[in-house]
Structure formats: structure tokens, C-alpha cells
Amino acid sequence: MPVKKTSASANDLFAEELQSADVKEESSVEQVPVESAPPVETVEQARPEEQPQLEKMEQRDSRDNQQNNYNPRITRHKVSRSNFVELSDPSETIEGILDMSRDGHGILRVGFSESERDAYISTSQIRRLQLRPGDVITGPARRPKDNERFWGLLKVDKVNGFSVDDYLRKNRVKFQSLTPVYPDSLIKLETGKEPISLRIIDMIAPIGKGQRSLIVSPPKAGKTTLLKDIATGVAANNPDIHLMAVLVGERPEEVTDIRRHIEFLTKGKGETAASNFDEAATDQCRVAELALERAKRLVETGRDVVILLDSITRLARAYNLAMPTSGRTLSGGFDPAALFPPKKFFGAARNFEVQGSLTIVGTALVDTGSRMDDLVYEEFKGTGNQEIHLDRSLAERRIHPAIDAQKSGTRRDDLLIDPVTYQSVITLHRMLDMLGKDERTITLIEKLKRSDSNKEFLASLKG
């Protein structure tokens, strides 16, 4: 499909080719005023290796913009066959997530990681449309030319699924301006008799919309399996919730397994942002930040979003390597400045008074023998409002789910459960407190296996 003459890149190439061929032309020019736009909020410093390419493409785009302020009407010219072929190079429609640097450069990521299909979007388009990091942009793009690294976006056709005209008519709210409140709407996880883990969570430590949930787990205690179970419960009972998985420094086979699991549960509507453990720390941080911005943009439109983060510990370790040193060091060799970005990520989860919510269920490693991992958990345990503790001794005895019913719990869980059920849950807690540490979970699992639902189980406690 030929590239339209009105695109900035085509006009620039066309002008250069006519000049090189010494072709004379007559044209009439009609000036069109261009409205200035407010500055754009930006995140994340651009990677050093991308800066030369972005600056080069920005210079070309700057020249394009000067011509784009006018509407050339060429009345008479000669064009060689080679020029015609060059101008007729087909464009392809690209859809990507907007990733921005501090200086305003934008790249459309086809997926959350780098790919050969990533496209450059000009600063002028970002400012004119007031685009934000995490917006999903759709439009035609040309292939890279000469030594260019990225595709070049010719124009923006859609923003977050809306046409440009419809998008500009919307009054976009800012994530930071929304009013946070306590989670007051339960995310039901129970899907039937199995899995038992979801039934325990619904009674012992319920998760609400906007919850900051922390799964505290020693190695090999089943945290990844529990995350997959939670994804199953969210997708089965809450189809209106947008499900995302953010995997930081994960094993490649785990990434494939969880990605396929999310796609199967959501029928392709869920998203997975993943980085492998062998990738650079800066890449791991960038993928996580872009996923968070994507979730924020969805919340701004009134959507409920759930992020499954595995893990907060590895995210903090990545920032500790990627960020410049502050000159101070905590125990375990941790830079205190490296704790702020992962706290900002986890702290973004909240329930809003008017519209939307962002729920984050993150995992934190403990008892690994690393003082750094223990430090990360100690820093984060006060920021969450719900915790699920997995017990090493239960896991070693092959008792799953290895949930510690005494340590696990939710703040203000009375807002999530109806009064009648809440009284039954209180009775359950009192009964479990009378048992020993390991005996609590074992007894609870055995009792739950004899009932078909939590409602039936709680009703049996009254008898």
C-alpha cells in the first residue's frame, strides 16, 4: 500500500530526491498554524545505546515538522522511476506500548521487551496528542532506512483502542489525582472444591480490589504455584478484571509456562511482561516500569487491574545493580536508594473512590541465607495490607498449600466479607489458634477436602 504524500517522512524523502535529481517544480504553499501542547510526563532514563539513534531520528523528525506545518500542492514536476519506487515502499500497521525517556523520546514496544519491530514515535506527536507512557498506540510505520535501528511511525491512528478524534474528546484523569480508599470489594478466588489454596485465602486472608498483597515464601515452598492458582481464581470469577503477570529475573521455562497459563485463562486478553535472569539489570527494571505504566493507563479509564509480580526481591536486586551508587550501604550490601523504585511499584496498588483499582500480588523471598533478601522483606512488610505466609516445614513434608494460617491475614478484612460470614471466619480463627503450628494447616486442609464449598464448611462450624 503506498505511503500517503501527507506523511512527514514521505515529504522529506520526496524533497531530497527532487533536489538530487535537479528537478524544478512549482508549488503553492498554504500555511497551517500548529497549536502548542503542554509538556509530557516522562519516566525512565533512555538506554545509552539507544540515544544516538533516537537523536538522529529526532533531527530528521524536526525537519519533517517544519514541512508538516505546510500543505505543499505540487502542480508540475518530473519523477524518475526510481523515485516512484522509493515513495511507493509499503508501510505496515504497528501496535505497541509507548515507552518514553526523560528527554521526551518515544519508542513503541511491540510487547514489553525489545524487538525488531519497535517503532520510533516523534516528540511532536507525543506532545500534540499528550500521550503518556503505557499508552497503546496503533498506526502505520515505515521500515528502518540506512543505519536506523527502529521503524518510524508515520502517524497515530488509535490510542488505547480509540480513534484520535474520540481520544482527544475524552477528559483523561491522572493516576496520581485519584483518591485512594480501603479495599471494599472482594476478589473472589474460590472456584469449587479444588484448589484448596484459593478457599483458604478467601477465608484466612481475602484479597480485595486495590490490595497490596505480599506472599512471603522460603525457596521451594510453592509460591509460583500459588500465583498460578490465584490467576486461575481471578480469571474464573472476575472476567472484567484485566490480568497481568510481571516476571523479573525469572527462569526462561517459568516465563513460558506462566505466559501460556495467562493466555489460556484470559483467552488472550491478559498480558505478561517478563525478563529472564540472564538479561541486564537495566532491562529487567525497564520491563517492570513499562508494565506498571500500562496498568496505570488502564486504571485511568476505570478498569480494575491485577498484577501478579514475581518477585519483589529480584526487582529490588535489579535496581540495586542498575542504579548509580548513593555512597551509602545497608547490611547485606544494599544501597538504600535502590529500595525506593520497587517501593514505588508496590505502592502503586490502591483502590480508588470513583473509578478503577490496581491490585498487586507480589512475592518476597525469605530464609534464603542472604541478608539482602531478609532486608527487602523487612522494608516491604509494612507497606502491604495483606500477607500470605508459606511455611518451610510444611513444604518439606510435602503438605500443599503450605500456608501458615496464623501469620497470614488481611487488614480491614471486615470490609470485604459480609457480616454473617465474617462471624464464622472469626470462629474459625479461634479454633485454629487452639491447635499447634503445623497442625493448624493440616487440620484445615483435611476439613476443607470433606466439604464442597467454603459456605458449606463455615456452616458446619456452627453445628
C-alpha positions in Angstrom: 0.0 0.0 0.0 1.7 3.3 -1.0 2.6 5.8 1.7 0.5 8.9 1.7 2.1 12.1 0.5 0.8 13.9 3.6 3.1 11.9 5.9 6.1 13.8 7.1 8.6 11.2 6.2 7.4 10.9 2.6 7.5 14.7 2.1 11.1 14.8 3.3 12.3 11.9 1.2 10.4 13.3 -1.8 12.0 16.8 -1.4 15.5 15.3 -1.1 15.1 13.2 -4.2 13.8 16.0 -6.3 16.8 18.2 -5.2 19.3 15.5 -6.0 17.7 15.0 -9.5 17.8 18.7 -10.1 14.1 18.7 -11.0 12.4 22.1 -11.0 9.0 22.4 -9.6 6.4 25.0 -8.9 4.3 24.8 -5.8 1.9 26.9 -3.8 2.0 26.8 -0.1 -0.8 27.2 2.4 0.4 27.8 6.0 -1.5 25.9 8.7 -0.9 27.0 12.4 0.2 24.4 14.8 -1.0 24.5 18.4 1.5 24.1 21.1 0.9 21.4 23.7 1.8 21.1 27.3 4.9 19.2 28.3 4.5 15.4 28.7 5.2 13.5 31.9 8.0 11.1 31.3 9.6 8.1 33.1 12.8 6.1 32.8 16.1 7.3 31.5 16.7 6.2 27.9 19.3 3.5 27.5 22.7 4.9 26.4 22.9 2.7 23.3 19.5 3.9 22.0 20.3 7.7 22.4 22.3 8.2 19.1 19.6 6.5 17.1 16.8 8.5 18.8 18.7 11.8 18.4 19.3 11.1 14.7 15.7 10.2 14.1 14.6 13.3 16.1 16.7 15.5 13.9 15.0 14.1 10.8 11.6 14.4 12.5 12.4 18.1 13.3 13.0 18.8 9.6 9.8 16.9 8.9 7.8 19.0 11.3 8.9 22.2 9.6 7.5 20.9 6.4 4.5 19.4 8.1 3.3 22.9 9.1 2.5 23.5 5.4 0.5 21.7 2.9 2.5 21.6 -0.3 0.5 21.5 -3.6 2.9 20.5 -6.3 1.4 21.4 -9.7 4.2 20.3 -12.1 7.2 18.0 -11.7 9.2 15.2 -13.2 9.8 12.0 -11.2 12.1 9.2 -12.3 11.0 5.6 -12.0 13.5 5.0 -9.1 11.9 7.9 -7.2 8.5 6.4 -7.7 9.5 3.0 -6.4 11.1 4.7 -3.3 8.0 6.6 -2.5 5.8 3.5 -3.0 7.5 1.4 -0.3 4.7 -0.1 1.6 4.0 0.7 5.3 2.8 -1.7 7.9 0.4 -1.2 10.8 2.2 -1.5 14.1 0.6 -1.6 17.6 2.9 -1.0 20.6 3.2 0.3 24.1 4.7 3.7 24.4 8.0 3.7 26.3 9.4 7.2 26.9 12.7 8.6 28.2 13.2 11.7 30.3 14.0 13.9 27.3 10.8 13.1 25.5 11.9 10.5 23.0 9.4 7.7 22.5 9.6 4.1 21.3 6.6 1.9 20.7 7.5 -1.5 22.2 5.8 -4.4 20.4 5.5 -6.3 23.6 7.2 -5.2 26.8 10.7 -6.3 25.8 12.9 -5.0 22.9 12.1 -6.4 19.5 13.0 -5.8 15.9 9.5 -4.4 15.3 9.9 -1.5 17.8 9.0 1.8 16.2 10.1 5.4 16.9 7.4 8.0 17.6 8.3 11.6 17.2 8.3 14.1 20.1 5.9 16.3 18.2 3.2 13.6 18.0 3.7 12.8 21.7 3.2 16.4 22.7 0.3 17.1 20.3 -1.7 14.2 21.5 -0.5 14.4 25.1 0.5 10.8 25.2 1.6 9.1 28.3 4.0 6.1 28.9 2.0 2.9 28.8 -0.5 4.1 26.1 -1.2 1.6 23.4 -0.6 3.3 20.0 -1.6 2.0 16.6 -0.6 3.4 13.3 1.3 2.8 10.0 5.1 2.7 10.2 7.8 2.6 7.6 10.8 0.2 7.7 14.2 1.4 9.0 16.3 3.1 6.4 20.1 3.4 6.1 21.6 2.8 9.6 18.3 3.4 11.5 17.6 0.9 14.3 13.8 1.5 14.7 10.8 1.6 12.4 9.4 5.1 12.0 5.7 5.7 13.0 4.2 7.8 10.2 1.0 8.8 12.1 -1.2 7.8 15.0 -4.4 6.1 14.1 -5.6 4.9 17.5 -4.7 5.5 21.2 -5.8 2.8 23.7 -8.2 1.4 21.1 -9.9 4.8 20.4 -9.6 6.9 17.3 -7.6 10.0 17.6 -10.7 12.2 17.5 -12.5 10.2 20.2 -9.3 10.1 22.3 -8.9 13.9 22.2 -12.5 14.4 23.3 -12.0 12.3 26.4 -11.1 14.1 29.6 -8.2 12.0 30.8 -7.6 11.8 34.5 -4.2 11.3 36.1 -3.5 8.3 38.2 -1.9 10.4 41.0 -5.0 12.6 41.2 -7.4 9.7 42.0 -8.5 9.4 45.7 -7.3 6.1 47.3 -9.6 4.3 49.8 -9.5 1.0 51.7 -10.3 -2.1 49.5 -14.0 -2.8 49.9 -14.8 -5.2 47.1 -13.8 -8.8 47.4 -11.9 -10.5 44.6 -13.4 -14.0 44.9 -10.9 -16.8 44.2 -12.8 -19.9 45.1 -13.6 -22.0 42.0 -15.1 -25.1 43.6 -13.8 -27.9 45.8 -10.3 -27.5 44.4 -7.8 -25.9 44.6 -7.8 -25.8 48.4 -5.3 -22.9 48.4 -7.9 -20.5 47.0 -10.5 -21.5 49.5 -8.0 -20.9 52.4 -7.1 -17.4 51.0 -10.8 -16.4 50.7 -11.3 -17.2 54.4 -8.0 -16.5 56.1 -6.5 -13.7 54.0 -9.1 -12.4 51.5 -7.9 -10.2 48.6 -9.9 -7.1 47.6 -9.7 -4.8 44.7 -6.8 -2.4 45.3 -5.0 -4.7 47.7 -1.2 -4.7 48.2 -0.7 -8.4 48.8 2.6 -10.0 49.8 3.3 -13.7 49.5 6.2 -14.4 51.9 7.9 -17.6 51.0 11.1 -19.5 51.5 12.6 -21.3 48.5 10.7 -24.2 47.0 7.6 -23.6 49.2 5.2 -23.3 46.2 4.9 -19.5 45.7 4.9 -19.8 41.9 2.2 -22.5 42.0 0.2 -20.3 44.4 0.5 -17.3 42.0 -0.9 -19.5 39.2 -3.8 -20.6 41.4 -4.6 -17.0 42.2 -4.5 -16.2 38.4 -7.0 -19.1 37.9 -9.4 -17.8 40.6 -9.2 -14.2 39.3 -9.9 -15.1 35.7 -12.7 -17.6 36.6 -14.7 -15.3 38.9 -13.8 -11.8 37.7 -13.8 -11.7 33.9 -14.0 -7.9 34.0 -10.6 -7.7 35.7 -7.5 -7.2 33.4 -4.9 -9.7 34.5 -1.2 -9.0 34.1 1.9 -11.1 35.1 5.2 -9.3 35.7 8.1 -11.6 36.0 11.5 -10.2 36.9 14.7 -12.2 36.5 12.8 -15.4 36.1 13.8 -18.7 34.7 13.0 -18.9 30.9 10.9 -22.1 31.3 8.9 -20.5 34.1 8.3 -17.5 31.8 6.9 -19.7 29.0 4.7 -21.7 31.5 3.2 -18.6 33.1 2.7 -16.8 29.8 0.8 -19.7 28.3 -1.2 -20.1 31.6 -2.3 -16.4 31.5 -3.2 -16.6 27.8 -5.3 -19.7 28.3 -7.1 -18.3 31.3 -7.9 -14.9 29.7 -8.3 -16.2 26.1 -5.5 -14.0 25.0 -6.7 -10.8 26.8 -4.2 -11.0 29.7 -0.6 -9.7 29.4 2.8 -11.0 30.5 5.8 -8.7 30.9 8.8 -10.9 31.6 12.6 -10.6 31.8 15.0 -13.6 32.2 17.6 -13.8 34.8 20.4 -13.6 32.2 19.2 -10.2 31.0 20.8 -6.9 32.1 19.5 -5.4 35.3 18.5 -2.2 33.4 16.4 -4.3 31.1 14.7 -6.0 34.0 13.9 -2.7 35.6 12.6 -1.2 32.3 10.2 -4.0 31.6 8.7 -3.8 35.1 8.3 0.0 34.9 6.6 -0.2 31.5 4.2 -2.9 32.8 3.3 -0.6 35.7 2.7 2.4 33.4 0.5 0.1 31.2 -1.6 -0.8 34.3 -1.9 2.8 35.3 -3.3 3.8 31.9 -5.9 1.1 32.2 -6.9 2.2 35.7 -7.3 5.8 34.5 -10.0 4.6 32.1 -11.9 2.9 35.0 -10.6 -0.6 34.6 -9.8 -3.0 37.5 -6.3 -4.4 37.1 -4.5 -7.2 38.9 -0.7 -7.6 38.6 1.0 -10.8 39.7 4.6 -9.8 40.5 7.3 -12.5 40.9 9.2 -11.3 42.6 9.7 -8.1 44.7 13.0 -9.4 45.9 14.5 -9.8 42.4 13.1 -6.4 41.4 14.9 -4.8 44.3 18.1 -6.7 43.5 17.9 -5.5 39.9 17.6 -1.8 40.9 20.5 -2.3 43.3 22.7 -3.2 40.3 21.2 -0.7 37.8 21.1 2.5 39.9 24.1 4.6 40.5 25.5 4.3 44.0 24.4 6.8 46.6 27.6 6.3 48.7 25.7 4.6 51.5 25.3 0.9 52.1 22.9 -1.1 54.3 23.5 -4.5 55.7 23.9 -7.1 53.0 25.5 -4.7 50.6 22.2 -3.0 49.6 22.1 0.6 48.5 19.2 2.4 50.3 18.4 4.4 47.2 17.6 1.1 45.3 14.7 0.4 47.7 12.7 3.4 46.5 11.7 2.3 42.9 10.4 -1.2 44.0 8.5 0.5 46.8 7.0 2.9 44.3 6.0 -0.1 42.2 4.4 -2.0 45.0 2.9 1.2 46.5 1.0 2.0 43.3 -1.6 -0.6 44.2 -4.7 1.0 45.6 -8.5 1.1 45.4 -10.0 4.4 44.1 -13.0 6.1 45.4 -14.6 7.0 42.0 -13.3 4.5 39.4 -10.8 1.7 38.9 -8.4 -0.2 41.1 -4.9 -1.6 40.9 -4.2 -4.8 42.8 -0.6 -6.1 43.1 0.1 -9.6 44.5 3.9 -9.8 44.9 6.2 -12.5 46.2 9.1 -11.9 48.7 11.8 -14.5 49.4 12.9 -15.2 53.0 15.2 -17.8 54.6 17.4 -17.9 51.6 20.6 -17.4 53.6 21.0 -13.9 52.1 20.9 -10.9 54.4 19.9 -8.8 51.4 16.7 -10.8 50.9 15.7 -10.5 54.5 16.3 -6.8 54.4 14.0 -6.4 51.4 11.2 -8.2 53.2 11.6 -6.2 56.3 11.4 -3.0 54.3 8.2 -4.1 52.4 6.2 -5.9 55.2 5.0 -2.6 56.5 3.8 -1.3 53.1 1.4 -4.1 52.3 -2.1 -4.5 53.7 -2.4 -8.3 53.2 0.1 -11.1 53.7 0.2 -14.8 52.8 2.9 -16.7 54.6 4.2 -20.1 53.3 5.8 -22.4 55.9 9.1 -24.2 55.1 8.4 -27.1 57.5 5.0 -27.8 55.8 6.6 -27.6 52.4 9.4 -30.1 53.4 6.7 -32.5 54.5 5.1 -32.2 51.0 2.0 -30.6 52.5 0.5 -28.2 50.0 -0.7 -25.5 50.1 1.9 -24.7 52.8 0.0 -21.7 54.1 0.6 -20.6 57.7 -2.9 -19.8 58.8 -1.8 -17.9 61.9 0.6 -15.5 60.3 -1.5 -14.8 57.2 -4.2 -12.2 57.2 -5.7 -9.0 55.7 -6.1 -5.6 57.2 -9.7 -4.4 57.5 -11.0 -7.7 56.1 -14.4 -6.8 57.6 -14.9 -4.5 54.6 -14.5 -7.5 52.2 -16.7 -10.1 53.9 -20.4 -9.9 54.7 -21.2 -9.7 58.5 -22.6 -13.2 58.8 -19.7 -14.9 57.0 -17.3 -12.7 59.0 -18.5 -14.0 62.3 -18.0 -17.6 61.1 -14.4 -16.7 60.0 -13.7 -15.3 63.4 -14.9 -18.6 64.9 -12.5 -20.4 62.5 -9.6 -18.3 63.6 -10.3 -19.0 67.3 -10.5 -22.7 66.6 -7.2 -22.8 64.7 -5.4 -20.9 67.5 -6.1 -23.8 69.8 -4.0 -26.1 67.6 -0.3 -26.4 67.1 1.7 -24.6 64.4 1.8 -27.4 61.8 -1.4 -29.0 63.0 -3.4 -25.9 62.0 -2.9 -26.1 58.3 -3.1 -29.9 58.2 -6.4 -29.9 60.0 -7.8 -27.1 57.9 -6.9 -28.8 54.7 -8.5 -32.1 55.8 -11.7 -30.4 56.8 -11.9 -28.4 53.6 -11.5 -31.6 51.5 -14.6 -33.0 53.2 -16.8 -30.1 52.0 -17.7 -28.8 48.5 -17.5 -25.1 49.2 -16.5 -22.6 51.9 -20.1 -21.8 52.6 -20.8 -25.4 53.4 -17.6 -25.6 55.5 -18.3 -22.5 57.6 -21.9 -23.6 58.1 -20.6 -26.9 59.6 -18.7 -24.9 62.3 -21.9 -23.7 63.8 -23.1 -27.2 64.4 
